[in-house]
Amino acid sequence: MLNAIQYSHFILDELIQHFPKGQFIDATLGNGHDSLYLMQHPDFKGSLLAFDIQEQALETSQAKINQINTTATNHQFILDSHANIEQYLENDAQIHGAIFNLGYLPKGDHSITTRADSTMEALEKMQRYLVKGGKIIVVVYPGHPEGQIEKERLLQKLPSWPQTFFQVLQYQLINQANNPPFVLVIERIKD
């Protein structure tokens, strides 16, 4: 079985195969692992917007990107909240895939973390731009106080998204200790 990160990357692989020239969003840049995964994918020819509220995350990620061999040159790292995504999208923009890795910056200040309000705001905005077949991947880390709040809010709100337009999947290992991460995948099934 795949763990949460492996499963999120499995879904990214599917999205890249389906939308190789698509618009992708890394809503929580962090140390750049998801952005690097996208940019190193041999079939990825699309564009990437990556958000983080910490300058350290952008600097670390850009340094990693500078060290890899990639043909993906259309990327932008943005020092801002993912909740402000609409400021960086054209009115007719389309999102083909997005990923959130919630929580705090590993090896960073653990008091700076994603928040339920901004996460839900970003999801609500992104779903408006999501194309049919596009997916938003959310890796949830409920093992810290704010992560528990985010988990509860997501599991409260996402089931109410209309099933005629969206499918929402929860992928979770249920016999693991210490509140392990799990994945939510939101797919638009109808325009």
N, C-alpha and C positions, 0 to 999 in steps of 0.2 A: 504494500500500500504506500501511497505517497503521503508525505507530511504536508502541512499547510502551504509552505513555501513551494515545495515541488509541485503541488497541485495547481497553485496559482500560475506557475511558469508553464505547466501543461496547457492551461487555458490560454495563456499568452501565445504559445506555439500555434494553437488552433486559430486564434485571431489573426496572427501574422500570415498563416497559410491562406486564410480566407480574404484578408485585406492587406496584401503586402505593401501597398502604397497608401495605407490609411493614416488617419490622424490618431495618435495615441497620446494618452495623458498618464504621467506618473504623478499622482496627486500628493504623494508623500516621498519626496526625493531621498531624504535620509542620507545614507552612505552610498547611494547610487546603484545599488545592486539590481533593482528592477530596470532602471534606465540602461545600465550596461548590458543586461540580458537582452533587451530589445535591440540595442545598437550593434551588438555582436552577432545577432541572429543573421545567418547568411541570406535569408529571404526578405529581411526588413528593408524596404526602400521608402518608407513613409516619413512622416514628421512626428516629432515628439515635443510636447510641452511638459516640463517637470517643475513642480512647485515645492517650496519649503519655506518656512518662516525663519530658519536659522542660516545665517551667512556661512557658518562652518560647514553645513551640509552642502551648499553649493560649491564651496571651495574644494572640499574633499572629493566630491563627485566629478568636478571638472578636471581635477588632477588625475583621477582614474581614467576618464575618457581620453585624456591626452596621451595616456600610456598604451592604449589599445589600438589595434588595427581594425578600423571600421570603414565601411563605405557609406554609413549613415551620417550625413553631415547636416541634415535639417533638424536641428534640435535647439531648444531654448530652455535654459534653467532660469527660473523666476523666483525672486525673493519676495514671496507674498503667500497669503493663505490660499489654499485651494478653493475656499468659499468665494474668492474673487475671480474665479475662472472666466466669467463672462466678459471681464475687462480685456481679456487676451484672445477672445474668439470673435471672428466676423459673425454678422447676423445669420449668414447662410452656412456657417461652419457645420461640419459633421464630425462626430466622434465615433471611431470604429472600435476602440478599446481603451480602457482605463484601469489603473490599478492603484489601490490604497494599501499601504502597510501601516496600520494604525499604531499608536503608541508613542514612544519617545525615541530619540536618536541614540542608537547603541553607542556606548562610550561617550555620550554627551550628558548634558544636564537633564536628569530624569524628572525634574519639576516642569520642564517644557515638554508638553505632550499634545497629541491631537485631542480635540474636544468634540463631544457629541453634537453640539450646536453647529459648529463649522463643518463637521463631516456631513451631517444631514443636509445642510444648506448646499454644500458642493454636490452631493448626490442628486438633490432635487434639480439643480441647474444642469448638471451633466446629462440627466436622462432626457432633457428636451432636445439635446443635440445628438443623442445616440441613434445610429442608423439601425435599420432592421438587421438582425443577426449580430449586432454589436453587443459587447459585454462590458460590464463594470465589475471588476474583481475587488473584493474588500477582504483583506486579511485582518482579522480581529484578534487582539491580544487582551483577554479579560483578566490577566494575572496581576494587574495593578489597579488602584482605585478608579482612575479615570477610564481605564479600559473596561472595567465592569459597567460603568455608566454608559459608555458607548455601546457595549454589547446589548444592554437592556433597551436602549433607545432604538437601535437598529432592528432588534427582534420585535419591537413594538410597532415600528413604522412600516417596515418593508412588506410585511404580510398584507398591508392594506393597499399596496400598489395594484392597479387594475390588472387582473390576470388576462384580460383580452389583449393587453399591450406588452406585458412583462411576465417573464418567468423568473422566480427567485429561488436559488438553490442554496442549501446550507450543507457544507462538507466538513465533517468533524469526526475525529477519533474520540470515542466516548469512554474509553477505559484508560485514559492517560491521567497522570497525577498533575497537580499544580496548575490547574486552569490553562491547558495548552491552547495555542492559537487555533482558530478555525477560519474557514473561508466562506464568504457569501459571494455568489455570482448572480448578477442581474443581467438578464438578456432581454433585449427588445425583440418581440416576436411579430409586431405589427406596427405600421406607421400611423 
